[in-house]
Amino acid sequence: MTTPATNPAPVDVELIKLTKRYGDTLAVDRVDLKIPAGTYCCLLGPSGCGKTSILRMIAGHEAITDGDLLLGTRIVNNLPPSKRQTAMMFQHYALFPHLSCLDNVAFSLKMAGVAKAERHSRARDFLDLVHLADFAARRPSQLSGGQQQRVALARALITNPSVLLLDEPLSALDPFMRVAVRTELQRLQRELGITFIHVTHSQDEAMALADQVVVMDHGKIEQHGTARDVFNRPDTPFVARFIGGHNLLGGRITAQSDGWSIVTGPGDQRFALSLPDGRVGDDLTFTIRADQVGVAATSGREPVDAPGTCGLDATVTSVQYQGATVEVRLALPNDDVFLIAVPERRFFDSPLVPGNPVTATWAAADVHVLQARDQRPSSPPQATQQQEAS
């Protein structure tokens, strides 16, 4: 399918020490971020982390307290929304209930003085782009939630933006429709080639859609990168917990031998890890993915002092069937919770019930050691020599 109009070239979006305060509340704290042109970027985090404030500053709906916002080579801090070549799709769509789908999509062109025949022709093209050409005469109340979402999307796209801003666009949809619509969003972004910036608190949504995932907490970026990098190599305990599917463990290096570090963990249980920079006495925090952990019934075991497989004694506290996998929650000797995702068939070959003593095992190579915040590499802010747009 060809696109219904020629869009402006996609542009980089760059935040330089971007700050937003609401009175005494610091919502966005000196954020540095560059979103390359044509990227599908998801700002991910819990409520109140600052992600929507960033989106609204990019749109021009919130004033910037400090720092700079660049679209392409232009500093746009003081430009009104209509001059930014951005369009925003709101969480609740904000369709006009008394207008048809066609007139909802064409509304911005009407406000710009475009003749009726031309704006309707262009609106039909964009309804076709979102597969709703046959619904042009219907009003929003005659559409499903997913169809309303697509009308709102067509209305945003008809302005031919360089950057499309999406504020939790799937949150009002049921789970089945959410998956269908996110597939449509991904298709449209690839066809149009413009920059999408999508705010969400859903880890699954961000993982499925984003070229660039930006995880936020308390107004700061905790980590950004590809979905695979963020999932497999979280930088901080917060990222590991928020992304999900990770077990966080703490331990101390108590001995070293032949390049391996013996780590004493929960309940003074020991296992060997390959830690080239580790030193005896170092305290560690590390993660192991739930799907990389095996589990076996046991009545106790000897400490693991050899490289290869790590293990911890634990007790099953709950079992939850989830279709392809069975989630098994364990209590460690220090009462921490340890999560295992067991493939369905493997679980029912040797089922477990709450109260069973077990050994959780994993490969030493699958351990990811978290860096302390002051050890993490920092990215210097980009130069800000560009001229502010008039």
C-alpha positions in Angstrom: 0.0 0.0 0.0 1.3 3.5 -0.8 1.0 6.3 1.7 -1.7 8.8 1.0 0.6 11.8 1.2 4.2 12.7 1.1 5.4 13.1 4.7 8.2 15.5 5.8 11.5 13.9 6.3 11.7 12.2 9.7 13.7 14.1 12.2 15.9 13.4 15.3 14.3 14.4 18.6 16.9 15.4 21.2 16.4 16.4 24.8 19.3 18.2 26.5 19.1 18.6 30.3 15.4 18.8 29.8 13.7 19.8 33.1 10.1 20.2 34.2 8.8 21.5 37.5 5.3 21.8 38.7 5.7 24.2 41.6 7.9 22.4 44.1 7.5 19.0 42.3 10.4 18.0 40.0 8.7 15.9 37.3 11.5 15.6 34.8 15.1 15.9 36.1 17.7 17.1 33.6 17.1 14.4 31.0 19.5 13.8 28.1 18.1 11.6 25.3 18.5 11.4 21.5 15.8 9.6 19.5 17.1 9.0 15.9 14.9 10.0 13.0 12.5 7.2 11.9 12.7 5.4 15.3 9.8 3.8 17.1 10.6 4.9 20.7 8.7 3.9 23.8 9.0 5.9 27.0 8.3 3.2 29.7 7.8 3.6 33.4 5.3 3.7 36.3 2.7 6.4 36.8 4.4 9.7 37.8 7.8 8.9 36.4 7.8 11.9 34.0 7.2 10.2 30.7 4.0 12.0 29.9 5.5 15.3 30.9 8.3 14.7 28.4 5.7 13.9 25.6 3.7 17.0 26.4 6.9 19.2 26.3 7.8 17.7 22.9 4.2 18.5 21.7 4.4 22.0 23.0 1.5 21.5 25.5 3.8 22.0 28.5 6.3 24.8 29.0 9.9 23.7 29.5 11.3 24.7 32.9 15.0 24.3 31.8 17.1 22.7 29.2 16.6 22.4 25.4 14.4 20.5 23.1 15.5 20.0 19.5 13.5 18.7 16.5 16.1 18.1 13.8 18.5 21.0 14.1 15.9 23.5 15.5 15.6 24.4 19.2 11.8 24.5 19.6 11.4 25.5 23.2 9.3 28.5 22.5 7.5 27.3 19.3 3.7 26.7 19.5 2.5 23.2 18.8 1.3 24.2 15.3 4.9 25.1 14.2 6.6 21.9 15.4 5.5 19.4 12.7 4.4 17.1 15.5 1.0 15.5 16.0 -0.4 14.0 19.2 -2.8 11.1 19.7 -4.4 11.2 23.1 -5.2 8.4 25.5 -9.0 8.7 25.1 -8.9 9.7 21.4 -11.0 12.9 21.9 -13.2 12.3 18.8 -16.1 14.7 18.1 -19.2 12.6 18.8 -21.4 14.6 16.5 -19.1 14.2 13.5 -18.7 11.3 11.1 -15.4 9.5 10.9 -14.6 11.3 7.7 -15.2 14.7 9.3 -13.3 13.8 12.4 -10.3 12.9 10.3 -10.7 16.0 8.1 -11.2 18.4 11.0 -7.7 19.9 11.2 -7.8 20.6 7.4 -11.2 22.4 7.8 -9.6 24.6 10.5 -6.7 25.3 8.0 -9.2 26.5 5.4 -8.9 23.5 3.0 -11.9 23.2 0.7 -14.4 20.5 1.5 -13.8 18.3 -1.5 -10.0 18.3 -1.0 -10.1 17.7 2.7 -12.6 14.8 2.3 -10.5 13.3 -0.4 -7.4 13.4 1.8 -9.4 12.1 4.8 -10.7 9.1 2.8 -7.0 8.3 1.9 -6.1 8.2 5.5 -9.1 6.2 6.5 -8.0 3.7 3.9 -4.5 3.7 5.4 -6.0 2.5 8.7 -8.4 0.1 7.0 -11.5 2.1 7.8 -12.6 3.4 4.4 -16.0 1.6 4.7 -16.7 3.3 8.0 -16.4 6.9 6.8 -20.0 7.8 7.4 -20.3 6.3 10.9 -20.0 8.3 14.1 -17.7 7.4 16.9 -20.5 5.8 19.0 -21.0 3.3 16.2 -17.4 2.1 16.3 -15.6 -0.3 18.5 -12.8 0.9 20.8 -10.1 -0.3 18.3 -11.9 1.4 15.4 -12.1 4.7 17.3 -8.4 4.4 18.0 -7.6 4.1 14.3 -9.8 7.1 13.5 -7.9 9.1 16.0 -4.7 7.9 14.5 -5.8 8.9 11.0 -6.7 12.3 12.3 -3.2 12.8 13.7 -1.5 11.5 10.6 -3.4 13.7 8.1 -1.3 16.7 9.2 1.7 15.0 7.8 3.9 15.2 11.0 7.5 14.5 11.2 7.0 13.1 14.7 3.9 11.3 16.0 3.3 11.4 19.8 1.2 8.7 21.3 0.0 9.0 24.9 -0.9 5.5 26.2 -2.9 4.9 23.0 -3.8 1.2 23.8 -4.7 1.5 27.5 -8.5 1.7 26.9 -8.6 -1.4 24.7 -9.2 -5.0 25.8 -6.2 -7.4 25.6 -7.1 -9.0 22.3 -7.7 -5.7 20.6 -4.6 -4.2 22.1 -2.4 -6.8 20.3 -4.2 -6.2 17.0 -3.9 -2.4 17.2 -0.2 -2.4 18.2 0.4 -4.5 15.1 -1.3 -1.7 13.1 0.9 0.9 14.8 4.0 -1.0 13.9 2.9 -1.4 10.3 2.1 2.3 9.9 5.4 3.5 11.5 7.3 1.3 9.0 5.3 2.4 6.0 5.4 6.1 6.9 9.0 6.1 8.1 8.3 8.9 10.6 9.5 9.1 14.3 7.0 7.6 16.7 7.3 8.4 20.5 4.9 6.2 22.5 4.3 6.6 26.2 3.3 3.4 28.0 3.4 1.6 31.4 3.1 -1.8 29.7 6.4 -3.7 29.4 4.9 -6.1 26.8 3.8 -3.1 24.7 7.2 -1.5 24.7 9.1 -4.8 24.1 6.8 -5.6 21.1 6.9 -2.2 19.4 10.0 -0.2 20.2 13.3 0.1 18.4 14.4 2.2 21.4 13.1 1.5 24.9 13.6 4.3 27.5 12.9 3.2 31.1 12.1 6.0 33.5 11.7 6.5 37.2 11.3 9.6 39.4 11.9 11.9 36.5 15.2 10.3 35.4 16.1 7.8 32.7 17.2 4.6 34.3 18.3 2.9 31.0 17.7 3.2 27.3 18.5 0.8 24.4 17.0 -1.8 22.3 14.3 -4.0 23.8 16.6 -7.0 23.8 19.4 -5.1 25.5 17.2 -3.7 28.2 15.6 -7.1 28.9 18.7 -9.1 28.9 21.1 -6.6 30.5 19.2 -4.3 33.0 21.4 -1.6 34.4 19.7 -1.3 37.8 17.6 -3.2 40.2 14.6 -1.0 39.3 14.9 -1.8 35.6 15.2 -5.6 36.4 12.1 -5.4 38.6 10.0 -3.2 36.3 10.8 -5.0 33.1 9.9 -8.3 34.8 11.0 -11.9 34.3 14.2 -11.4 36.4 15.3 -12.6 39.8 17.4 -10.3 41.8 20.0 -11.8 44.1 22.6 -10.4 46.4 25.9 -12.0 47.5 29.5 -11.5 48.5 32.7 -12.8 46.9 34.2 -15.0 49.7 36.9 -16.8 47.7 38.6 -17.0 44.2 40.1 -19.9 42.3 41.3 -20.3 38.7 39.5 -17.2 37.5 36.2 -18.1 39.3 34.7 -16.2 42.2 32.9 -18.1 44.9 29.9 -16.1 45.9 28.1 -16.6 49.2 24.4 -15.8 48.7 21.1 -16.3 50.5 21.2 -18.6 53.5 25.1 -18.7 53.2 24.7 -21.0 50.1 27.6 -20.8 47.7 28.1 -20.9 44.0 30.8 -20.0 41.5 30.6 -17.2 38.9 33.0 -15.9 36.3 33.7 -12.3 37.5 37.0 -11.1 35.9 36.9 -7.8 37.9 35.6 -9.3 41.2 37.6 -9.1 44.4 37.2 -11.0 47.7 34.9 -9.0 49.9 33.0 -7.3 47.0 29.2 -7.2 47.5 27.2 -8.0 44.3 23.7 -7.7 43.0 22.9 -9.8 40.0 20.0 -11.1 38.0 19.0 -14.4 36.5 16.0 -14.6 34.1 13.1 -16.7 35.3 13.0 -18.7 32.1 16.7 -19.6 32.5 16.2 -21.4 35.8 15.6 -25.1 36.2 14.0 -26.7 39.3 14.3 -30.2 40.8 12.9 -31.8 43.9 15.6 -32.1 46.6 16.1 -32.8 50.2 19.2 -30.7 50.5 22.5 -30.4 48.6 26.1 -29.6 49.1 27.3 -26.1 48.4 28.4 -25.5 44.8 32.1 -24.5 44.7 32.8 -25.5 41.1 32.2 -23.5 37.9 29.2 -24.5 35.7 25.9 -24.8 37.3 24.7 -22.6 40.2 22.0 -23.6 42.6 20.0 -22.5 45.6 17.8 -24.5 48.0 14.3 -23.1 48.3 10.6 -24.0 49.0 7.7 -23.8 46.6 5.2 -21.2 47.7 2.8 -21.0 44.7 2.2 -22.5 41.3 0.3 -20.6 38.6 -0.6 -22.1 35.2 0.0 -19.6 32.4 -0.5 -21.7 29.2 2.9 -22.1 27.6 4.7 -21.9 30.9 3.9 -22.5 34.6 5.0 -19.8 37.0 6.6 -21.3 40.2 7.3 -19.0 43.1 9.9 -20.0 45.6 10.9 -18.8 49.0 14.7 -18.6 49.6 16.3 -19.0 53.0 16.3 -15.3 53.5 12.6 -15.1 52.6 13.3 -13.4 49.2 11.0 -14.5 46.4 12.5 -16.4 43.5 10.6 -16.8 40.3 10.8 -19.7 37.8 9.0 -20.0 34.4 8.8 -23.7 33.6 7.7 -24.9 30.2 4.3 -26.5 30.5 5.2 -30.0 29.4 8.3 -30.1 31.6 6.4 -29.0 34.6 3.7 -31.6 34.3 6.3 -34.3 33.8 7.4 -33.6 37.3 4.7 -31.4 39.0 5.4 -29.4 42.1 3.0 -28.2 44.8 3.4 -25.5 47.5 5.5 -26.7 50.4 7.9 -28.9 48.2 11.6 -28.4 49.0 13.4 -27.8 45.7 16.7 -26.8 44.2 16.7 -23.9 41.7 19.6 -24.2 39.2 21.0 -22.1 36.4 24.1 -21.8 34.3 26.8 -19.4 35.6 27.0 -17.9 32.1 23.4 -16.7 32.4 24.1 -14.5 35.4 24.0 -10.7 34.8 25.8 -8.6 37.4 24.4 -5.1 37.9 26.7 -2.1 38.1 26.4 0.3 41.0 25.0 3.7 39.7 28.3 5.5 40.2 30.0 2.8 38.1 27.7 3.1 35.1 29.1 4.9 32.0 27.6 8.3 31.4 26.8 9.9 28.1 28.0 13.4 27.7 25.3 15.9 26.7 25.2 16.8 23.0 26.5 20.2 21.9 23.9 22.8 21.7 25.2 25.2 19.0 22.1 25.0 16.8 20.2 28.2 16.4 16.7 28.5 17.9 14.0 28.5 15.3 12.3 31.8 14.7 
